[in-house]
Amino acid sequence: MSASARHSPDGSPVEGPLFTAIVDPARVEGMRSIGFVEHRSVELEPHGTLWIGVRA
């Protein structure tokens, strides 16, 4: 199933703001493609970066 701007990656309907937190950089672009924008990035030394996205 493909995700759209009105559905989460698992296909669930989305109403209102939605947040996501990702450590795997390969998944960030997928979240951007369905409407998420970066809210904040936090360095998690030595584990990489936590990307926090929001979609209104």
ROSE-4610 file (N, C-alpha, C; in Angstrom, 1 decimal, always signed):
// ROSE-4610
residu = [M/M/M/S/S/S/A/A/A/S/S/S/A/A/A/R/R/R/H/H/H/S/S/S/P/P/P/D/D/D/G/G/G/S/S/S/P/P/P/V/V/V/E/E/E/G/G/G/P/P/P/L/L/L/F/F/F/T/T/T/A/A/A/I/I/I/V/V/V/D/D/D/P/P/P/A/A/A/R/R/R/V/V/V/E/E/E/G/G/G/M/M/M/R/R/R/S/S/S/I/I/I/G/G/G/F/F/F/V/V/V/E/E/E/H/H/H/R/R/R/S/S/S/V/V/V/E/E/E/L/L/L/E/E/E/P/P/P/H/H/H/G/G/G/T/T/T/L/L/L/W/W/W/I/I/I/G/G/G/V/V/V/R/R/R/A/A/A]
num = [1/1/1/2/2/2/3/3/3/4/4/4/5/5/5/6/6/6/7/7/7/8/8/8/9/9/9/10/10/10/11/11/11/12/12/12/13/13/13/14/14/14/15/15/15/16/16/16/17/17/17/18/18/18/19/19/19/20/20/20/21/21/21/22/22/22/23/23/23/24/24/24/25/25/25/26/26/26/27/27/27/28/28/28/29/29/29/30/30/30/31/31/31/32/32/32/33/33/33/34/34/34/35/35/35/36/36/36/37/37/37/38/38/38/39/39/39/40/40/40/41/41/41/42/42/42/43/43/43/44/44/44/45/45/45/46/46/46/47/47/47/48/48/48/49/49/49/50/50/50/51/51/51/52/52/52/53/53/53/54/54/54/55/55/55/56/56/56]
x = [+0.8/+0.0/+0.9/+0.6/+1.4/+0.7/+1.5/+1.0/+0.7/-0.3/-0.6/-0.6/-0.8/-0.8/-1.8/-2.9/-3.9/-3.8/-2.7/-2.5/-1.1/-1.0/+0.4/+1.0/+2.3/+3.0/+2.3/+1.6/+0.9/-0.5/-0.9/-2.2/-3.3/-3.0/-4.0/-4.4/-5.7/-6.1/-5.4/-5.1/-4.5/-5.4/-5.6/-6.4/-5.6/-5.4/-4.6/-3.1/-2.3/-0.9/-0.4/+0.7/+1.3/+2.8/+3.4/+4.8/+5.4/+6.7/+7.5/+8.9/+9.5/+10.9/+11.7/+12.7/+13.4/+14.9/+15.6/+17.0/+17.7/+17.0/+17.5/+17.4/+18.5/+18.5/+17.8/+17.8/+17.2/+15.7/+15.1/+13.6/+13.2/+14.1/+13.7/+13.1/+13.7/+13.2/+11.8/+11.5/+10.2/+9.1/+9.5/+8.6/+8.4/+9.4/+9.3/+8.3/+8.4/+7.6/+6.1/+5.7/+4.3/+3.9/+4.8/+4.4/+5.0/+5.9/+6.6/+7.7/+7.9/+9.0/+9.7/+11.0/+11.8/+11.4/+11.2/+10.9/+12.2/+13.0/+14.3/+15.1/+16.4/+17.3/+18.2/+18.4/+19.1/+20.2/+21.4/+22.6/+22.5/+22.6/+22.6/+24.0/+25.0/+26.3/+26.4/+26.9/+27.6/+26.6/+25.3/+24.4/+23.8/+24.2/+23.7/+22.8/+21.8/+20.9/+19.5/+18.8/+17.3/+16.7/+15.9/+15.2/+13.7/+13.3/+11.9/+11.1/+10.1/+9.3/+7.9/+7.2/+5.8/+5.1/+3.8/+2.9/+1.7/+1.3/+0.0/-1.2]
y = [-1.2/+0.0/+1.2/+2.2/+3.4/+4.4/+5.3/+6.3/+7.6/+8.3/+9.6/+10.6/+11.9/+13.0/+12.8/+12.0/+11.9/+10.6/+9.8/+8.5/+8.4/+7.7/+7.4/+6.3/+6.1/+5.0/+3.7/+3.4/+2.1/+2.1/+3.2/+3.4/+3.9/+4.2/+4.7/+6.1/+6.5/+7.9/+8.8/+10.0/+11.0/+12.2/+12.6/+13.8/+14.7/+15.9/+16.8/+16.6/+17.3/+17.2/+15.7/+15.4/+14.1/+14.2/+13.6/+13.6/+12.3/+12.3/+11.1/+11.4/+10.4/+10.4/+9.3/+9.6/+8.5/+8.6/+7.5/+7.4/+7.0/+6.2/+5.7/+6.8/+7.3/+8.4/+8.0/+6.7/+6.2/+6.4/+6.5/+6.7/+8.1/+9.1/+10.5/+10.9/+10.6/+11.0/+10.5/+9.3/+8.7/+9.5/+9.9/+10.8/+12.1/+12.7/+14.0/+13.8/+12.7/+12.5/+12.4/+12.1/+12.1/+13.3/+14.4/+15.6/+16.1/+15.3/+15.7/+16.7/+17.6/+18.6/+18.5/+18.8/+18.7/+19.7/+19.2/+20.1/+20.3/+19.2/+19.3/+18.1/+18.2/+17.1/+17.2/+16.0/+15.9/+14.9/+15.2/+14.3/+13.3/+12.1/+11.0/+10.3/+11.0/+10.4/+9.1/+8.1/+7.9/+7.2/+7.3/+6.5/+7.2/+8.4/+9.1/+10.3/+10.6/+11.7/+11.3/+11.8/+11.6/+12.7/+12.4/+13.3/+13.4/+14.5/+14.7/+15.5/+14.9/+15.6/+15.8/+16.8/+17.1/+17.3/+16.9/+17.2/+17.8/+18.9/+19.6/+19.1]
z = [+0.0/+0.0/+0.0/-0.8/-0.8/+0.1/+0.7/+1.6/+0.9/+1.3/+0.7/+1.8/+1.5/+2.4/+3.5/+3.3/+4.3/+5.0/+4.8/+5.5/+6.0/+7.1/+7.6/+6.8/+7.0/+6.2/+6.3/+7.4/+7.5/+6.9/+6.3/+5.7/+6.6/+7.8/+8.8/+8.4/+8.5/+8.3/+9.3/+8.8/+9.6/+9.8/+11.0/+11.3/+12.2/+11.8/+12.7/+12.6/+13.4/+13.4/+13.7/+13.1/+13.2/+13.4/+14.3/+14.5/+14.2/+13.8/+13.7/+14.2/+14.7/+15.1/+14.5/+13.8/+13.0/+13.2/+13.4/+13.6/+12.2/+11.5/+10.2/+9.1/+8.7/+7.6/+6.3/+6.0/+4.8/+4.8/+5.9/+6.0/+6.0/+6.2/+6.3/+5.0/+3.8/+2.5/+2.3/+2.7/+2.6/+3.4/+4.6/+5.4/+4.8/+4.2/+3.5/+2.3/+1.6/+0.4/+0.7/+2.0/+2.3/+3.2/+3.1/+3.7/+5.0/+5.6/+6.8/+6.5/+7.5/+7.4/+8.7/+8.6/+9.8/+10.9/+12.1/+13.2/+14.0/+14.1/+14.8/+14.6/+14.6/+14.6/+15.9/+16.5/+17.7/+17.6/+17.8/+17.8/+18.9/+18.6/+19.6/+19.6/+20.0/+20.0/+20.9/+20.4/+19.1/+18.1/+18.3/+17.5/+16.3/+16.0/+14.8/+15.2/+14.3/+14.5/+14.6/+15.5/+15.6/+14.8/+13.8/+13.0/+13.5/+13.8/+14.3/+13.2/+12.7/+11.7/+12.1/+11.5/+11.8/+10.5/+10.5/+9.4/+10.0/+9.4/+9.9/+9.1]
